[in-house]
Amino acid sequence: MNTFDLFSLKGKNVLITGGRAMYGQGATMALADAGANIYVASHSVESAKDFCENLSKEKGVKVDVDLTADDLKELASQFKAEY
């Protein structure tokens, strides 16, 4: 048994803010490695979309980008409603 079997996130949905830049990018990649479906909130539209599309193809997991929420409560409500 390897570590990813012990800590698998396969089939789980994850919301991450700032998931495209610097530290968030590494966290997003680790979540994808663990098999999670990822919902990224980012203020940088184009780079977030490109990053998420590439990550989805590379890791074989669902990666969506949200850029519409004005605050964290609204973002959390959207996430809960969709996932």
C-alpha positions in Angstrom: 0.0 0.0 0.0 1.4 3.4 -0.9 0.7 6.8 0.6 -1.8 7.8 -2.0 -3.9 4.8 -1.1 -3.9 5.8 2.5 -4.8 9.4 1.8 -6.8 9.1 -1.4 -9.2 11.9 -2.3 -10.6 10.1 -5.3 -14.1 11.2 -5.9 -13.9 14.0 -3.3 -14.6 17.6 -4.3 -12.2 20.3 -3.0 -12.6 24.1 -3.1 -9.3 25.9 -3.1 -8.8 29.7 -3.2 -5.7 31.1 -4.8 -5.1 27.6 -6.3 -3.3 28.9 -9.4 -0.5 31.0 -8.0 2.7 30.2 -6.1 1.9 28.0 -3.1 -1.7 27.4 -4.1 -0.5 25.9 -7.4 1.5 23.3 -5.5 -1.4 22.5 -3.3 -3.7 22.2 -6.3 -1.3 19.8 -8.0 -1.0 17.7 -4.8 -4.8 17.5 -4.5 -5.0 16.4 -8.1 -2.3 13.7 -7.5 -4.5 12.4 -4.7 -7.4 12.1 -7.1 -9.6 15.0 -6.0 -12.0 17.0 -8.2 -10.9 20.6 -7.7 -12.8 23.8 -7.8 -10.3 26.7 -8.0 -11.2 30.3 -7.1 -8.8 32.8 -8.6 -8.8 36.4 -9.6 -6.5 35.8 -12.6 -8.9 34.5 -15.3 -6.7 33.5 -18.2 -3.8 31.9 -16.3 -6.2 30.1 -14.0 -8.1 28.6 -16.9 -5.0 27.5 -18.7 -3.5 26.0 -15.6 -6.7 24.1 -14.8 -7.2 22.8 -18.3 -3.6 21.5 -18.4 -3.8 20.0 -14.9 -7.1 18.2 -15.8 -5.6 16.7 -18.9 -2.4 15.7 -17.1 -3.9 14.2 -14.0 -7.2 13.0 -15.3 -9.3 14.8 -12.7 -12.0 17.4 -13.0 -10.7 20.9 -12.4 -13.1 23.9 -12.6 -12.4 27.6 -12.3 -14.7 30.0 -10.5 -14.2 33.7 -10.9 -17.7 35.1 -10.2 -18.1 35.1 -6.4 -17.6 38.4 -4.6 -16.9 36.9 -1.2 -16.1 33.6 0.5 -19.6 33.0 1.8 -21.0 33.3 -1.8 -18.2 31.1 -3.1 -18.9 28.4 -0.5 -22.6 28.5 -1.3 -21.9 28.1 -5.0 -19.6 25.2 -4.3 -22.1 23.5 -2.0 -24.9 23.9 -4.6 -22.8 22.5 -7.5 -21.0 19.7 -5.7 
